[in-house]
């Protein structure tokens, strides 16, 4: 345990506390150790059926996709485009999580819905990374804003015809990553494939 703490994978908040994973530790777990719980074939078909009719209406496609993603993950779903549009759904899901009982945390997260510069920076970083298929995680201090320490953002790139962007979910840093990562991946891939 002390070796993992020295390497930066675990942290101890105070002397008598147990250790908890750092942002780096959670990312390592998700990318290298986690066994994802993939969607069943019937879940994939159900998701595809709900957004299929909108494949030729890009704005509506993103609206419906964020709605389905939010409902499936019980988080707030966000989609952005390279043209500055932001789509979100499920903000009320955040209020079911204890991290968001703190008004400062909730207020900061909700203020991000109006902050296109924040999302453009994330999109720029996501597009500049070589590993296009890797799931992206921003946890706590990675988000770079006060009050967001207990929050996490799981997202994936999509490319739908001439449109590029990110699709993801915002919620507590203690997401059930085994479940939410495959769902975010699937919906991002779905947007990319049904618009071809």
C-alpha positions as a Markdown table, in Angstrom:
| # | Residue | x | y | z |
|---|---|---|---|---|
| 1 | Unk | 0.0 | 0.0 | 0.0 |
| 2 | Unk | 2.7 | 2.4 | 0.8 |
| 3 | Unk | 4.4 | 1.7 | -2.5 |
| 4 | Unk | 1.2 | 2.6 | -4.4 |
| 5 | Unk | 0.9 | 5.7 | -2.3 |
| 6 | Unk | 4.5 | 6.7 | -3.1 |
| 7 | Unk | 3.8 | 6.1 | -6.8 |
| 8 | Unk | 0.8 | 8.4 | -6.7 |
| 9 | Unk | -1.9 | 5.8 | -7.2 |
| 10 | Unk | -3.4 | 6.1 | -3.7 |
| 11 | Unk | -3.8 | 9.0 | -1.3 |
| 12 | Unk | -4.5 | 9.3 | 2.4 |
| 13 | Unk | -6.7 | 12.3 | 3.3 |
| 14 | Unk | -5.6 | 12.3 | 7.0 |
| 15 | Unk | -3.6 | 10.3 | 9.5 |
| 16 | Unk | -6.4 | 7.9 | 10.7 |
| 17 | Unk | -8.1 | 7.5 | 7.2 |
| 18 | Unk | -7.8 | 4.6 | 4.9 |
| 19 | Unk | -6.3 | 5.1 | 1.4 |
| 20 | Unk | -8.4 | 6.0 | -1.6 |
| 21 | Unk | -7.4 | 6.1 | -5.3 |
| 22 | Unk | -6.1 | 9.2 | -6.9 |
| 23 | Unk | -7.1 | 10.4 | -10.3 |
| 24 | Unk | -4.0 | 8.6 | -11.7 |
| 25 | Unk | -4.9 | 5.4 | -9.8 |
| 26 | Unk | -8.5 | 5.4 | -11.1 |
| 27 | Unk | -7.3 | 6.0 | -14.7 |
| 28 | Unk | -4.8 | 3.2 | -14.4 |
| 29 | Unk | -7.5 | 0.9 | -13.1 |
| 30 | Unk | -10.0 | 1.7 | -15.8 |
| 31 | Unk | -7.4 | 1.4 | -18.7 |
| 32 | Unk | -5.4 | -1.6 | -17.5 |
| 33 | Unk | -7.2 | -3.6 | -14.8 |
| 34 | Unk | -10.9 | -3.2 | -15.2 |
| 35 | Unk | -13.0 | -5.8 | -16.8 |
| 36 | Unk | -15.8 | -3.9 | -18.5 |
| 37 | Unk | -19.4 | -5.1 | -18.2 |
| 38 | Unk | -20.4 | -4.8 | -21.9 |
| 39 | Unk | -23.9 | -4.1 | -22.9 |
| 40 | Unk | -26.0 | -7.2 | -23.9 |
| 41 | Unk | -27.0 | -7.6 | -27.5 |
| 42 | Unk | -30.6 | -6.7 | -26.6 |
| 43 | Unk | -29.4 | -3.5 | -24.8 |
| 44 | Unk | -27.4 | -2.5 | -27.8 |
| 45 | Unk | -30.4 | -3.1 | -30.1 |
| 46 | Unk | -32.7 | -1.2 | -27.8 |
| 47 | Unk | -30.3 | 1.8 | -27.7 |
| 48 | Unk | -29.9 | 1.7 | -31.5 |
| 49 | Unk | -33.6 | 1.6 | -32.1 |
| 50 | Unk | -34.2 | 4.7 | -29.9 |
| 51 | Unk | -31.9 | 6.9 | -31.9 |
| 52 | Unk | -31.9 | 5.3 | -35.3 |
| 53 | Unk | -34.6 | 7.5 | -36.8 |
| 54 | Unk | -32.6 | 10.6 | -36.1 |
| 55 | Unk | -29.4 | 9.5 | -38.0 |
| 56 | Unk | -30.0 | 12.1 | -40.7 |
| 57 | Unk | -30.9 | 15.0 | -38.3 |
| 58 | Unk | -27.6 | 15.6 | -36.5 |
| 59 | Unk | -28.9 | 18.0 | -33.8 |
| 60 | Unk | -31.8 | 15.7 | -33.0 |
| 61 | Unk | -29.5 | 12.7 | -33.0 |
| 62 | Unk | -27.3 | 14.3 | -30.3 |
| 63 | Unk | -30.3 | 15.4 | -28.2 |
| 64 | Unk | -31.8 | 11.9 | -28.2 |
| 65 | Unk | -28.4 | 10.3 | -27.6 |
| 66 | Unk | -27.7 | 12.4 | -24.6 |
| 67 | Unk | -31.2 | 11.6 | -23.3 |
| 68 | Unk | -30.6 | 7.8 | -23.7 |
| 69 | Unk | -27.1 | 8.0 | -22.3 |
| 70 | Unk | -28.3 | 9.9 | -19.2 |
| 71 | Unk | -31.1 | 7.5 | -18.6 |
| 72 | Unk | -28.9 | 4.4 | -19.1 |
| 73 | Unk | -26.1 | 5.7 | -16.7 |
| 74 | Unk | -28.2 | 7.7 | -14.3 |
| 75 | Unk | -25.8 | 10.6 | -14.8 |
| 76 | Unk | -25.7 | 13.9 | -16.7 |
| 77 | Unk | -24.9 | 13.3 | -20.3 |
| 78 | Unk | -23.1 | 15.9 | -22.4 |
| 79 | Unk | -22.4 | 16.0 | -26.1 |
| 80 | Unk | -20.4 | 18.8 | -27.8 |
| 81 | Unk | -19.6 | 19.5 | -31.4 |
| 82 | Unk | -16.6 | 21.1 | -33.0 |
| 83 | Unk | -19.0 | 24.0 | -34.0 |
| 84 | Unk | -19.6 | 25.0 | -30.4 |
| 85 | Unk | -23.0 | 23.3 | -29.7 |
| 86 | Unk | -23.5 | 21.7 | -26.4 |
| 87 | Unk | -26.3 | 19.2 | -25.7 |
| 88 | Unk | -27.0 | 17.9 | -22.2 |
| 89 | Unk | -29.6 | 15.8 | -20.5 |
| 90 | Unk | -30.1 | 14.4 | -17.0 |
| 91 | Unk | -28.9 | 17.2 | -14.7 |
| 92 | Unk | -31.5 | 16.1 | -12.2 |
| 93 | Unk | -29.7 | 12.7 | -11.9 |
| 94 | Unk | -26.8 | 14.5 | -10.2 |
| 95 | Unk | -29.1 | 15.4 | -7.3 |
| 96 | Unk | -29.4 | 11.7 | -6.4 |
| 97 | Unk | -25.7 | 11.5 | -5.6 |
| 98 | Unk | -24.3 | 12.7 | -2.2 |
| 99 | Unk | -21.4 | 14.5 | -3.8 |
| 100 | Unk | -24.0 | 16.9 | -5.3 |
| 101 | Unk | -25.7 | 17.7 | -2.1 |
| 102 | Unk | -23.0 | 20.4 | -1.8 |
| 103 | Unk | -24.5 | 23.4 | -3.6 |
| 104 | Unk | -21.1 | 24.7 | -4.6 |
| 105 | Unk | -20.3 | 21.4 | -6.4 |
| 106 | Unk | -23.7 | 21.3 | -8.2 |
| 107 | Unk | -23.6 | 25.0 | -9.1 |
| 108 | Unk | -20.1 | 24.6 | -10.6 |
| 109 | Unk | -21.1 | 21.6 | -12.7 |
| 110 | Unk | -24.2 | 23.2 | -14.0 |
| 111 | Unk | -22.3 | 26.4 | -14.8 |
| 112 | Unk | -20.2 | 24.3 | -17.2 |
| 113 | Unk | -23.2 | 23.8 | -19.4 |
| 114 | Unk | -22.8 | 27.5 | -20.4 |
| 115 | Unk | -19.0 | 27.4 | -20.6 |
| 116 | Unk | -18.2 | 26.6 | -24.2 |
| 117 | Unk | -14.5 | 27.4 | -23.7 |
| 118 | Unk | -14.3 | 24.6 | -21.1 |
| 119 | Unk | -15.7 | 22.0 | -23.6 |
| 120 | Unk | -13.6 | 23.3 | -26.5 |
| 121 | Unk | -10.4 | 22.8 | -24.5 |
| 122 | Unk | -11.5 | 19.3 | -23.7 |
| 123 | Unk | -12.4 | 18.6 | -27.3 |
| 124 | Unk | -9.0 | 20.0 | -28.4 |
| 125 | Unk | -7.2 | 17.8 | -26.0 |
| 126 | Unk | -9.2 | 14.8 | -27.0 |
| 127 | Unk | -8.6 | 15.4 | -30.7 |
| 128 | Unk | -4.8 | 15.9 | -30.1 |
| 129 | Unk | -4.3 | 12.5 | -28.5 |
| 130 | Unk | -3.0 | 9.8 | -30.7 |
| 131 | Unk | -5.1 | 7.0 | -29.1 |
| 132 | Unk | -8.4 | 7.9 | -30.6 |
| 133 | Unk | -10.3 | 4.8 | -29.3 |
| 134 | Unk | -9.1 | 5.1 | -25.7 |
| 135 | Unk | -11.8 | 6.2 | -23.2 |
| 136 | Unk | -11.1 | 9.6 | -21.7 |
| 137 | Unk | -11.3 | 10.3 | -18.0 |
| 138 | Unk | -11.2 | 13.5 | -16.1 |
| 139 | Unk | -11.4 | 13.0 | -12.4 |
| 140 | Unk | -11.4 | 15.6 | -9.6 |
| 141 | Unk | -8.4 | 17.8 | -9.9 |
| 142 | Unk | -8.1 | 17.0 | -13.7 |
| 143 | Unk | -11.2 | 19.2 | -14.3 |
| 144 | Unk | -9.1 | 22.2 | -13.2 |
| 145 | Unk | -11.9 | 24.0 | -11.4 |
| 146 | Unk | -12.7 | 24.7 | -7.7 |
| 147 | Unk | -15.4 | 22.5 | -6.2 |
| 148 | Unk | -15.0 | 19.7 | -8.8 |
| 149 | Unk | -12.8 | 17.4 | -6.7 |
| 150 | Unk | -15.6 | 14.8 | -6.1 |
| 151 | Unk | -16.6 | 14.8 | -9.8 |
| 152 | Unk | -15.7 | 12.7 | -12.8 |
| 153 | Unk | -16.2 | 13.0 | -16.5 |
| 154 | Unk | -16.0 | 10.0 | -18.7 |
| 155 | Unk | -16.1 | 10.7 | -22.4 |
| 156 | Unk | -15.3 | 9.4 | -25.9 |
| 157 | Unk | -14.7 | 11.1 | -29.3 |
| 158 | Unk | -17.1 | 10.6 | -32.1 |
| 159 | Unk | -17.0 | 11.5 | -35.8 |
| 160 | Unk | -20.3 | 11.8 | -37.6 |
| 161 | Unk | -19.8 | 12.8 | -41.2 |
| 162 | Unk | -18.4 | 16.4 | -41.1 |
| 163 | Unk | -19.1 | 16.6 | -37.4 |
| 164 | Unk | -16.6 | 15.8 | -34.6 |
| 165 | Unk | -17.1 | 16.1 | -30.9 |
| 166 | Unk | -17.2 | 14.3 | -27.6 |
| 167 | Unk | -19.9 | 12.4 | -25.9 |
| 168 | Unk | -19.8 | 11.6 | -22.2 |
| 169 | Unk | -21.2 | 11.7 | -18.7 |
| 170 | Unk | -20.6 | 13.8 | -15.6 |
| 171 | Unk | -21.2 | 12.4 | -12.2 |
| 172 | Unk | -19.4 | 11.4 | -9.0 |
| 173 | Unk | -15.7 | 10.4 | -9.3 |
| 174 | Unk | -16.8 | 7.1 | -7.8 |
| 175 | Unk | -18.7 | 6.0 | -10.9 |
| 176 | Unk | -19.2 | 2.3 | -11.4 |
| 177 | Unk | -16.6 | 2.4 | -14.2 |
| 178 | Unk | -17.2 | -1.2 | -15.2 |
| 179 | Unk | -20.7 | -0.3 | -16.3 |
| 180 | Unk | -20.5 | 3.3 | -17.5 |
| 181 | Unk | -17.3 | 3.1 | -19.6 |
| 182 | Unk | -18.7 | 0.5 | -22.1 |
| 183 | Unk | -22.0 | 2.4 | -22.3 |
| 184 | Unk | -20.2 | 5.7 | -23.2 |
| 185 | Unk | -18.0 | 3.9 | -25.7 |
| 186 | Unk | -21.0 | 2.2 | -27.3 |
| 187 | Unk | -23.0 | 5.4 | -27.7 |
| 188 | Unk | -20.1 | 7.3 | -29.2 |
| 189 | Unk | -19.4 | 4.5 | -31.6 |
| 190 | Unk | -23.1 | 4.3 | -32.5 |
| 191 | Unk | -23.2 | 8.0 | -33.4 |
| 192 | Unk | -20.1 | 7.5 | -35.6 |
| 193 | Unk | -21.5 | 4.4 | -37.4 |
| 194 | Unk | -25.2 | 5.2 | -38.0 |
| 195 | Unk | -24.3 | 8.6 | -39.6 |
| 196 | Unk | -22.1 | 7.0 | -42.3 |
